[in-house]
Amino acid sequence: MKNLSGVLLGTVVGASLGILFAPDKGENTRKKLKAEALDTKEKISDKASEISEKVSATAHDLKERVSSTYNEKKETFDAQLEDVMSNVSYKAEDVISTLEAKLKDLKEKNRKLQKEDLSSKNEKKSVKTA
């Protein structure tokens, strides 16, 4: 961008100096300067339009790539999240099954202890009555 402005400025200055030092009438020199200024203005306008189009195209391309990358990453994340949730669900089922088995064992032990306690009390009663 700096190079472009330097080239354009050099062109304008060079053309202006060439016209000013050329042997010609003042009116013709003014016409040449005006024509050169208009030509330079048009060149600058064309370059600005060209740069604007390039920037616009680059911005559009960048937007598309970012959008595409975002969608890909989101899909990957969603798939990984689904996988993790599935694994967690299976693990939860395993934990629940293990806890249910432990609870069943504890209930069985509790029944045995209650029977033993009841037997022990009955024995004590029979010893007292005898």
Protein Blocks (a to p, Z undefined) as FASTA:
>chain_A
ZZmmmmmmmmmmmmmmmmmmpccdfklmmmmmmmmmmmmmmmmmmmmmmmmmmmmmmmmm
mmmmmmmmmmmmmmmmmmmmmmmmmmmmmmmmmmmmmmmmmmmmmmmmmmmmmmmmmmmm
mmmmmmmmZZ
